[in-house]
Amino acid sequence: MLQALQIRDFRLLWGGGIVSSLGSWLLILAIPAHVFLVTGSLRDTGLTLAAEYLPLLVLGPVAGVFTDRWDRRRLMIATDLFRAGAVAVMLLGTSPGRYWVLYVALIAENSGFVLFTPALQARIPAIVGTGSLLSSANSLYSFSGGAVRLIGGPLGGILLTAYGVKWLICADVVSYLLSAAAVFLTSRPDDPRPGRTTSIGDVARDLTEGLRILRGQPVARALLPVTVIFLGANASLSAVLIPFGIRQLGGSEQTGFLLSGLGVGYLLGAPLLRLLLDRVQPRNLLTACLTATAAAFFLLFTSSSLSSALPAAVAVGIFGSMSVVVPQTTLQRVIPNAALGRVGAVFLTGEAAATLAGAAAGPFLAQAADISGVGIAASLLTLSAAALAFLIVPRMPAIAPGAAPARDGAAG
C-alpha cells in the first residue's frame, strides 16, 4: 500500500491533503453541531450539507473543462487559497441572527472544492500511472481519510466544547494554506494546459467532447448511475447523522466517537482496497461492497446506544469507502488523462445532484417519520444500487501493473 510514497510529488500531494482534510473534519462536526445546538432545527442543520453540495451541482461540468485546459498545479494552489479565505468569512456568521453567513461561506468554500477535486483526481494518475501504483495511491488516500476521521471526529467535538467554533474555523484556514504550500512544492507539469483564456464556445465544445468520451466508454457510463444512487442514499443519512448522534447517542462527544468509528472503518478498508482492486472485477467488488454497506446502514440507524452503533459505523466506513474508491479508480483507468477532468466533473455533478437531493430529503423525512425510517429507506436504495452494478457494469480486461504515468507532471 505504501508503493506510491516513493514518488516525491505524490508524497507532497498526499501530505498536504491530510493536513487540509484534518482542518475540514474539525468543522464537519462543529458547524452542523453548532447550528443544531443553537436552533434545534433538523432542517437548518441539513441545509449546511446542502450548502456544501450546491456549488458542485452548478459548477461541476464547467470545472471539468477548466481542469483539462488549465495548469492543474496552479489551479489547485489558487483554489486552496480561495477556500482559506472563504472559511475565514465564517467567523462573521457565528453570532445569533447571522447564521446565513455560514451557508454563504460554505457555498464559497465548496466552489473552490469543485475545481480542486477534478484537478487532483486527474493529477494523481498523471504522476503515478494507471497500474498498481494507482491502486496504492487511492488506497493511501482512503487510509488517510480514515485516520483523519478517526482523529478529527472526536477532536472536533472536544475542541468545540472546550474552545468554541471560532477556534476550529481558524484551524481550517491554516490547513488550507499549508495544503497550498505543499502543492506549490510539487514539480511543474511537463505539458502545461493549452491556454489560459477560455471562451463560451471553448467550454461548450469541450463539454460536448467530454460527454462523447463518457458515452463511448461502457464501464464509465454504467458506473455513473450506480454511483449517483449510492451517494444520494448516503447523503440522506449524512444529513441526519449529527442529530442522530446528539439525540439518540447522548451528545456531540458521542457523535464524535461515532465519526471515529467511520474512520476506523476507512483504515480497515484501505488495505482491503489495495489487496482487491487489482484482483477482483470492479463489477463484483462494487456489488459486494454496496450490499454490505446497505446492511451496515440499517444496523447503524436502528441502534439505540453507542455500543451497538459503533460496530455498524465501522462497517459503514469499511464498505462505504470501498464503494467510493472502486468507481474512482476504475474511472481513472478507463478514461484518457487529457479528458479525465471533464469526465470526472460529470460524475461530480451527478453525485452533487444526488447528494443535494439526499441532503434535503433526509431531514424532511426524519421530521415526517423518524431518523430510523430514513436509515431503512437509504438501506433499500443502496441495495438497489448493488443490484444495478451487478446487472449493467461490464467486465474489464486485466490491469497492466506497470502502466506509465501520463505527461502531466514529473514523477519527482
N, C-alpha and C positions, 0 to 999 in steps of 0.2 A: 504493500500500500504506500510505501514511502519513496518509490522509484522517482516520481515526478519532482521530488525535492532536490534531485541532483541538478536541476536546471535553475540557474540564478533568477531569471525573470519570473519563473513560476513561484519561487520562494518569496519574492517581493510581493507579487500579487496576492498570494495566499496569506502572507503575514499581515499585509495591510487590510485584507478582508476580515481577518479575525478581529483586529482592533476595531474596525468600523462596525462589525456585527455586534460586538460586545456593547459598544455605546448605544446602538439601536435597541438591543434587547433590554437594556436598563429601562428604556422608555416604552417598550412594547407592553410591559405590565403597568408602568407608572401612569401613563396618560389615560388609558381607559379606566384604570382603578381610581384615579383622581376624579375623573368625570362622574363615575358611578357613585363614589362615596359622597360627592357634593350634591349631585342631582337626584340620585336614587332611580334614574331612568334607564331601563334597558334600551330604549330607542336611542337616547343620546349617546350611550356607550357604544352601541352598534354603529352609529354614524362615524365614530373615529376610524373604524375599519373601512367603511365605505369611502371616507375621505382619502384614505391611503390608495385605493384602487381606482378612483375616478380618473386620475391622470393617465393610468395605463390604458384605460378604455379609449380615451380621447386622443392621446398622442402616440399610442403603440405603433401603428403602421408607419407613420412619419419618422419615428425614432429609428426604425429599421433601415430606412433609406439613408439617414444621416450616418448611421453606423457603418454602412457599406461604402459611403462616399468620402467620409472624413477620416482623418488620422485618429484611430481608435485610442491611442495612448493619450493624446491631448484632450479628446472628448471625455475620457474617464477622469482626468485631472480636473477639468472645468466643472464637471457635474459634482464631484466631491466637494469642491469649494462652494458651489451654489447650494448644496444641501446643508453645509455647515451654516451658511447664512440663514437659510430657511428655518433650521432648528432654533437658531438664536432668537428668531422672532417669537417663538413660543413663550419666551419669558414675559411677553406683553399680554399673554392670554390666560394667565393662571388666576387672575382676580375674579371675584363674582361678577357676573354680567358680561364678561369678556371672553367667554369660552369659545365664541365663534372664531376668535383669532387662532385657537388651536387647530380648528378644522382648516382654515386657510393655510396655516403653516404646514400642516400635514399634506395638503394638496400640492404645495410648492415643493416640499421635500421629495415627494414621490414623483413629481415631474422630472426631477433630476434622476431618480431611480430608473425611470422608464428609458432614459437614454443610456445610463451606465450599464444596465444588465445585459442588453444585447451585445454591447461592445465587449464586455467581459466574457460572455459565452462564446463569442467569435474569436477573441484573442487567445483563449486557453488552447484550443486545438491548433491554432497557428504557431504557438510556442512549443507544445509538447507532441504534436502529431495526433493521428486518429487511431493509433494502435493501443497497445497495453498501457502506455504512459497516460493516455486519456482516461482509461478506467482508474488508474492510480490517482490522477488529478481530481476527478469527480468524487472518488471515494474520500480523498483528503478533505475536500470541501464539505462533504456530508459529515465527516468525523468532527471537523472544527465547528460546524453548525451545531452538532450535538453538545460539544464541550461548552460552547457559548450559551446554549440553552440551559445546560446544567448549572453554570455559574451565574448567568445573567438573570434567570428567573428568581431564585431566592434572594440574590444580592439586590435586585431591583426592589423587591418587596421590603427587605430590611432597610435599605437606604431611603426608600420613600417614607417609611415610618420614622426613621431617625432624623433625616435632614430635609425632607420635603422634595417636591417635584422640580424645583428650580435647580438644585444641585445636579440632578440627573440630566437635565437639559444641557447644562454646561459641559458635562462629561461627554455627551453625544457630539457636541460641537467639536471638541478636541479630537475625538475619534475620527471624524471625517477629515480633519486637517492632517492627521497622521497618515490616513489612507492615501490622500492626495500626494503626500511626500513619498510614499512607497512606490506609487505608480510612476512618479517623476523619475525615480532612480532606475526604472526598467530601461532596457535598450530601446532606442528609436527604431521604428519599423524600417525594414529594407525597402518596402514599396509603399510610400505614403499614398493616401487616398487620392483619386484622380483630380479632385478640385475642391475648393472651399466655398465656392458660390453655387447655390442650388436654386434653380427656378422652379416655379409650379409645374412646368412641363417636365422637368427632370424628375420631380417627385412622382408625378403620375406615371411616367414611363418606367421608373424603377419599381414602383409598386406593382404594376402590371407584370413586369418580368419576374418579380419575386413570387407572385401568385401562380404564374405559369410553371415555375420551377417546383412549387409545392404540389400543384395538381399532377405534375409528371412523376412525382416520387410516391409510389403507392404506400410505402411504410410510413412516411411522414404524414401523408394525407389521412391514413387510418388512425394514427396516434392523436390527431387533433381533437376529434370528438370525445375520445376516451379521456384525455387529459382534462378537457373542459368540464365534463360531467363530474369527475372526481373532485376537482378543485372547487366546483360550485358547492358540492356536499361538504367539503372540508371547511369552506368559508362560513357556511351557516352555523357550524359548530364553533369555529374560532370566534365568531361574533358574540357568542354567549358563554365562552369558556371562563372569562373573568367573573361575570356574575354567578356562574355555576359554582366556582370555587369559593367566592365570598359567601353566597347564600347557603350552600349545601355542605361545604367542607370547613367553614369556620372563619375565613378572613383572608386578607391579602398575603400573609406569610404562608398559609396553607396553599394558596393558589400558586405562590412562587415555587413551592415544592412540587406541585403538580406539573408546572412547566419544567422543573428539573427532571421529572420522570420522563417527559418527552425527550429531553436532552440525553438522558441515559439511553433511550431507545435509538437516538441518532448515532451515538457512539457504538452501540452494538451492531447497528445496521451497516456501518461503514465497512468493516472487514468482510461482512457477508456480500456487500456490493462488489468489492474487489475480487472476491472469490468467484462470484456467479456471473458478472457482467459479460465476461468473455467466454463463458462455458455453456450458458443456457440461452435458448432463443428468447429475444425480447418479448414475444407474444406470451410464451409460457410463464416467464418470470413475472411479467406485469400482471397477468391474470391471477397468479398465486398471491402476489403482494396486495392487490386490491381486495381480494377475498378476505385475507387475514385482517386488513385494515377495517373492512366493514364489520367484522366480528368485534374488533377492539373498540370501535366507535360505540357499538351497542353496550358493551360491558362498562365502558367509562361513564357514559351519560345516564346509566341506570344505577350507578353507585351512590351510596349514601354516606360513605366515610372515606377518609384519606387512605386508610389501609387497603380498601378494595379498589379505590380509584387509581392508585399509583401503579400497580401491575398492568392495568389496562392502558394507562398513559405510556408506559414503557413500550407496550406492544404497538400502540399507535405510532410512536417515534420510530420503531424499527421498520415496520412495513409501510408506513406513510412516507417516510423519507425515501425508501426504495422505489415507491410508486411514482415519485417525482424524478429521481435521478435516472431511472431506466429510460423513460422517453427522452430526457435531455441528452444523454449520451448517445442514444440511437440517432437523434436528430443531428448531432454534431458529426456523426459518421457518414450519414447518407446525403447530406446537403453540402455542395461545394462551399468552401470558406468565403469566397467572394460574395455569395448570396446569403450567408448564414445570418447576418444581421436582419435582413428583411424577412426571411422565413421565421427566424426566431421571434421577431416582433409580431408576426401574425399569430403565433402561439401565445405570446404575451398578451395581445389584445383579446383573444378568445378567452384566455384564462382570467383576464381582468373583468370581462363582461360576466363570466360565471361567478367570479368571486364577489363582484359588486352585487349581483342578484342574490347570492347566498348570504352576504353580509346584511342585506336589507331584509330578506325573508326570515332569517334565523330569529332575530329579536321579536319580530311581529308574531311569528308562530309561537314563540315561547310565551308571549303575553296572552295570546289567544288560548293556548293549551297549557303546556309546561315545558321545561327545558328537556326533560327525558323524552318527550314526544319529538322534539327536534332531533335528538340523538337517534331515535328509531328510524325516522324518515331519512336522515343522512346515511344511515347504515344500508338501507334498502337501495338508495341511489348509488352508493359506492359499489354495491353488489351488482347492480345493472351495468356499471362501467366495466367490471371484471368480465361479465358475460360478453359485452361488446368487444373487448380486447381479444378474447379468445376467438370470436367469430370473424372479425374483419382485419386484424393485423396479419400481414403475410409473413412467411419465413424469410430470414435474411441469410446471405452467404456467410461463410466463416470469416472472422476478422483477422486480417494480417497483423501479427503482433508488432512488426517494425514499421508501421505506416509513418511516413516522414511528416514533419511539420510543413504547413503552408508558408509561403513567403510573406508573412505579415509582421513578424518581429524576430529579432535574433534570439537564438536559444540560450545565449549567455554562457 
